[in-house]
Amino acid sequence: MDHPLLTEDIGVYFLDMDTAVNEQINLNEDGSFSIFINARLNWERQMIAYYHALKHILNNDFNKTCADDIENAM
C-alpha cells in the first residue's frame, strides 16, 4: 500500500505541554516528521490536533514562508 500517511516517516509522541499548545510538528533533518501532541488534552482534542498536524504535512506547509497564510488556508 502506497499511502503518504502509512509510513515510518511520521512519528507521533504525547507530551505534557502548556494548555495553550495543542500540537507541534517538526521536520527532521532526515526528511521525516515528528508530531508532538499535548497529552493534557482529552482524546477528542488530541485527534483534532493530530488531524491538524497531518494537514500541514500533506499540504507541504514546511516549504511555505507565511504562517498566517498557512493557517488561514486550513
WOQUI-V283999 format. One record per helix or strand. SS is the DSSP state (a for helix, b for strand). FROM is the first residue (numbers start at 1). TO is the last residue. If there is no record, write none. Layout:
BEGIN
SS/FROM/TO  SS/FROM/TO
END
This chain:
BEGIN
b/10/15  b/23/27  b/33/38  a/43/58  a/61/63  a/67/73
END
